[in-house]
Amino acid sequence: MIGGVTNMLLLGQEWQRTCQTLTRRAFLQAGGSSVLGLSLADMLRCQARAGSSIYGPVKSVLLLWLWGGPSHLDTWDPKPTAPLEFRGPFSPIATKVPGIRITELFPKLARMADTFTIIRSLHTGSNDHGVAGTIGLTGSSAGGLNLGGQPLPGNARPATGSVVARVRGFKPPLPPFMVVGGRLHQGKKAITGEGGGSLGALYDPFRLEYDPLEGFKIPALQLPADLTPDRLDERHKLWQALDGLERHTELLHSAKAIDDYRAQAFAMLTAPAARRVFDLGNEPPDLVDRYGRTRFGQSCLLGRRLVEHGIPFVQVNWSDHVEPEEDAGDGGWDNHYRNFQIMQDRQAPWLDQALSALLTDLRDRGLLGQTLVIVVGEFGRTPKINGKAGRDHWEHCYSALVAGGGVAGGRIIGASDSRGEHPHDHPLTPADVLATVYHRVGITSEQAATIGLTPNGKVIDELF
C-alpha cells in the first residue's frame, strides 16, 4: 500500500536549508515519498520496463472478497434433505436455470442464474482466517500469520492482483491493481498476502476506503492540512530545478531518468480527470440506489467504474474485519452466533442487491464478457449448526460464484456430499481459482515462472 507524505515534506525542508547543494540524505528522503517520490514513480514506470503487453480474453478481474467466510449451505449450496441441525431454516428456491437452486435469500440473483456459474467443491488448508486468507489471495499458505501472530514457514507470495499488475504494467494515470476497502484483519491483526510479496512493494495495491458518512477516501492521495496546492507547486518546481544541477553522481543520473514518471505521479495528484474516476456523484441516482447505499453496494459500483476505466485487477473487500461487530458498516461473515438472523437481516439482502446490480450493469455496458467476476471468501462454515444458532469455521468444503470473462453461465461445477461437509465430486482449491485467473488474463505458466511464481493449481476448464 502506498503510504504517507512525511518524507516528501522533509525533502522540502532540506532543500530550503541547503539551496547550494543536494545532499545524498535529502535525495533519499525524496525517494521515500510515496505520494510524489520514487515508489509511485517506479509504479508509473512499470509498463515501460515490462516492454510488452500480455493480454488474454479477460481485460479486468473483479474479485469480491467476502471476508469472514460465508456459509455455503446458506448461500449457494443448500441441503434441503439434510437433518435440520445441518440444513438450517432457509429453503432453496428455483432459479432461471432448471435444476439449479440457491438459498431463498437471493431472489434477484436467482432470476439471473444463467449469468453465473457456482463452484461447490472448494476446499482449503486452514480454518484460521489469516492463513486461509493468505491462501485465498495468493494460492499458498507461505508466510501466513495465524490468529496468535505466529508466521508460517516461507515468504508470502504476491497477491493475485499483484501478479496481474506485474505482467500488465502501468497505464497512467491509474494503477493496475486497486483494492476498495481497508486492510484485512482478524482479531485486529492485519493478515499477510494482500500485497506484492516477492515482487516487492511496487506491486502493492492502490487502496481506496469507503466511509459511510464521508464517502470514498484515497489514503495515498490524502494530503496533510499544511500541504496546499501552492506548496505542491513548490515541490514540482524543486524537481524541475534538478535539471540544472551538475550530473556528477549516479544518484543524480537516476533522478533524471525517472523525471517523466514523477511528472505523471504529480499529475495523478492534481489532474481532475484522474480523481473523477472515484467520484460516484457522476452516476445516476437511480443506479446508485440499485446497487444499494451500503458500503459493499457502493464499493461494487466503484469497482464497476474502475474496470470500465481499464484497471486490470480490482478487489472489493466486504469488510475490514472478520467479525460482524468489529467493523462499522457491513461487518464480516464470521457468524459464530446469530448466523441466520444476521444473514437474513443484513448480509444476504445486501449481497443479493449489490451483486445482481453489478452483473446487470456490467452486462448492459458490454463489459461482462471482458471482466471476470469472482465472489468468494476464505473458507466456508460448519454444516452442523452450533449451540449459538451460528456456524463455525469450515475449511473442508465451501462455494464460490463466478461470472463474466467468458464463463459459461447457468452451470454447477463440483458437488459437496449430502451434508455439505466435504467435496463429493471434482474437488478444487484456491490455487486452481488463481491459476484460472492467470490463464484468462493471458499469463502462461512459463511467464509466471520467469518472475519466480510456479503455479500451484490447475485451470478450471469447465468454467468456459
Secondary structure as the mmCIF struct_conf table of DSSP 4:
data_model
#
loop_
_struct_conf.conf_type_id
_struct_conf.id
_struct_conf.beg_label_comp_id
_struct_conf.beg_label_asym_id
_struct_conf.beg_label_seq_id
_struct_conf.end_label_comp_id
_struct_conf.end_label_asym_id
_struct_conf.end_label_seq_id
BEND BEND1 VAL A 5 VAL A 5
HELX_RH_AL_P HELX_RH_AL_P1 THR A 6 ARG A 17
TURN_TY1_P TURN_TY1_P1 CYS A 19 GLN A 20
HELX_RH_AL_P HELX_RH_AL_P2 ARG A 24 GLY A 32
BEND BEND2 SER A 34 GLY A 37
HELX_RH_AL_P HELX_RH_AL_P3 LEU A 38 ALA A 50
BEND BEND3 SER A 52 SER A 52
BEND BEND4 PRO A 57 PRO A 57
BEND BEND5 LYS A 59 LYS A 59
STRN STRN1 SER A 60 TRP A 65
TURN_TY1_P TURN_TY1_P2 TRP A 67 GLY A 68
BEND BEND6 HIS A 72 HIS A 72
TURN_TY1_P TURN_TY1_P3 LEU A 73 TRP A 76
TURN_TY1_P TURN_TY1_P4 PRO A 80 THR A 81
BEND BEND7 ALA A 82 ALA A 82
HELX_RH_AL_P HELX_RH_AL_P4 LEU A 84 ARG A 87
BEND BEND8 PRO A 89 PRO A 89
HELX_LH_PP_P HELX_LH_PP_P1 PHE A 90 SER A 91
STRN STRN2 PRO A 92 ALA A 94
BEND BEND9 LYS A 96 VAL A 97
TURN_TY1_P TURN_TY1_P5 PRO A 98 GLY A 99
STRN STRN3 ARG A 101 THR A 103
TURN_TY1_P TURN_TY1_P6 GLU A 104 LEU A 105
HELX_RH_AL_P HELX_RH_AL_P5 PRO A 107 ALA A 110
TURN_TY1_P TURN_TY1_P7 ARG A 111 MET A 112
HELX_RH_3T_P HELX_RH_3T_P1 ALA A 113 THR A 115
STRN STRN4 PHE A 116 LEU A 122
BEND BEND10 GLY A 125 GLY A 125
BEND BEND11 ASN A 127 ASP A 128
HELX_RH_AL_P HELX_RH_AL_P6 HIS A 129 THR A 138
BEND BEND12 GLY A 139 SER A 140
TURN_TY1_P TURN_TY1_P8 ALA A 142 GLY A 143
STRN STRN5 LEU A 145 LEU A 145
TURN_TY1_P TURN_TY1_P9 LEU A 147 GLY A 148
BEND BEND13 GLY A 149 GLY A 149
HELX_LH_PP_P HELX_LH_PP_P2 GLN A 150 GLN A 150
STRN STRN6 PRO A 151 PRO A 151
HELX_LH_PP_P HELX_LH_PP_P3 LEU A 152 LEU A 152
BEND BEND14 PRO A 153 GLY A 154
HELX_LH_PP_P HELX_LH_PP_P4 ASN A 155 ALA A 159
HELX_RH_AL_P HELX_RH_AL_P7 THR A 160 ARG A 168
STRN STRN7 LYS A 171 LYS A 171
TURN_TY1_P TURN_TY1_P10 PRO A 172 PRO A 173
STRN STRN8 LEU A 174 LEU A 174
BEND BEND15 PRO A 176 PRO A 176
STRN STRN9 PHE A 177 VAL A 180
BEND BEND16 GLY A 181 GLY A 181
STRN STRN10 HIS A 185 GLN A 186
TURN_TY1_P TURN_TY1_P11 GLY A 187 LYS A 188
STRN STRN11 LYS A 189 ALA A 190
HELX_LH_PP_P HELX_LH_PP_P5 ILE A 191 ILE A 191
BEND BEND17 THR A 192 THR A 192
BEND BEND18 GLU A 194 GLY A 195
HELX_RH_3T_P HELX_RH_3T_P2 GLY A 197 LEU A 199
HELX_RH_3T_P HELX_RH_3T_P3 ALA A 201 TYR A 203
BEND BEND19 ASP A 204 ASP A 204
HELX_LH_PP_P HELX_LH_PP_P6 PRO A 205 PRO A 205
STRN STRN12 PHE A 206 ASP A 211
TURN_TY1_P TURN_TY1_P12 PRO A 212 GLU A 214
STRN STRN13 GLY A 215 LYS A 217
HELX_RH_3T_P HELX_RH_3T_P4 PRO A 219 LEU A 221
HELX_LH_PP_P HELX_LH_PP_P7 GLN A 222 PRO A 224
TURN_TY1_P TURN_TY1_P13 ALA A 225 ASP A 226
HELX_RH_AL_P HELX_RH_AL_P8 PRO A 229 ALA A 241
HELX_RH_3T_P HELX_RH_3T_P5 LEU A 242 GLY A 244
BEND BEND20 LEU A 245 LEU A 245
BEND BEND21 THR A 249 THR A 249
HELX_RH_AL_P HELX_RH_AL_P9 GLU A 250 ALA A 257
TURN_TY1_P TURN_TY1_P14 ILE A 258 ILE A 258
HELX_RH_AL_P HELX_RH_AL_P10 ASP A 259 THR A 270
HELX_RH_AL_P HELX_RH_AL_P11 PRO A 272 ARG A 276
TURN_TY1_P TURN_TY1_P15 VAL A 277 PHE A 278
HELX_RH_3T_P HELX_RH_3T_P6 LEU A 280 ASN A 282
BEND BEND22 GLU A 283 GLU A 283
HELX_RH_AL_P HELX_RH_AL_P12 PRO A 285 TYR A 291
BEND BEND23 ARG A 293 THR A 294
HELX_RH_AL_P HELX_RH_AL_P13 ARG A 295 GLU A 308
TURN_TY1_P TURN_TY1_P16 HIS A 309 GLY A 310
BEND BEND24 PRO A 312 PRO A 312
STRN STRN14 PHE A 313 ASN A 317
BEND BEND25 TRP A 318 TRP A 318
BEND BEND26 ASP A 320 ASP A 320
STRN STRN15 HIS A 321 HIS A 321
BEND BEND27 VAL A 322 GLU A 323
TURN_TY1_P TURN_TY1_P17 PRO A 324 GLU A 326
BEND BEND28 ASP A 327 ASP A 330
BEND BEND29 TRP A 333 TRP A 333
BEND BEND30 HIS A 336 ARG A 338
HELX_RH_AL_P HELX_RH_AL_P14 ASN A 339 ILE A 342
HELX_RH_PI_P HELX_RH_PI_P1 MET A 343 GLN A 347
HELX_RH_AL_P HELX_RH_AL_P15 ALA A 348 ASP A 364
TURN_TY1_P TURN_TY1_P18 ARG A 365 GLY A 366
HELX_RH_3T_P HELX_RH_3T_P7 LEU A 368 GLN A 370
STRN STRN16 THR A 371 VAL A 376
BEND BEND31 GLU A 378 GLU A 378
STRN STRN17 GLY A 380 ARG A 381
BEND BEND32 PRO A 383 LYS A 384
TURN_TY1_P TURN_TY1_P19 GLY A 387 LYS A 388
BEND BEND33 ALA A 389 ALA A 389
STRN STRN18 HIS A 393 TRP A 394
BEND BEND34 HIS A 396 HIS A 396
STRN STRN19 TYR A 398 GLY A 404
TURN_TY1_P TURN_TY1_P20 GLY A 405 GLY A 406
BEND BEND35 GLY A 409 GLY A 410
STRN STRN20 ARG A 411 ILE A 413
BEND BEND36 GLY A 414 GLY A 414
STRN STRN21 ALA A 415 SER A 416
TURN_TY1_P TURN_TY1_P21 SER A 418 ARG A 419
BEND BEND37 GLY A 420 HIS A 422
STRN STRN22 PRO A 423 ASP A 425
BEND BEND38 HIS A 426 HIS A 426
STRN STRN23 LEU A 428 LEU A 428
HELX_RH_AL_P HELX_RH_AL_P16 PRO A 430 VAL A 441
TURN_TY1_P TURN_TY1_P22 GLY A 442 GLY A 442
HELX_RH_AL_P HELX_RH_AL_P17 SER A 445 THR A 450
TURN_TY1_P TURN_TY1_P23 ILE A 451 GLY A 452
BEND BEND39 GLY A 457 GLY A 457
HELX_RH_3T_P HELX_RH_3T_P8 ASP A 461 LEU A 463
#
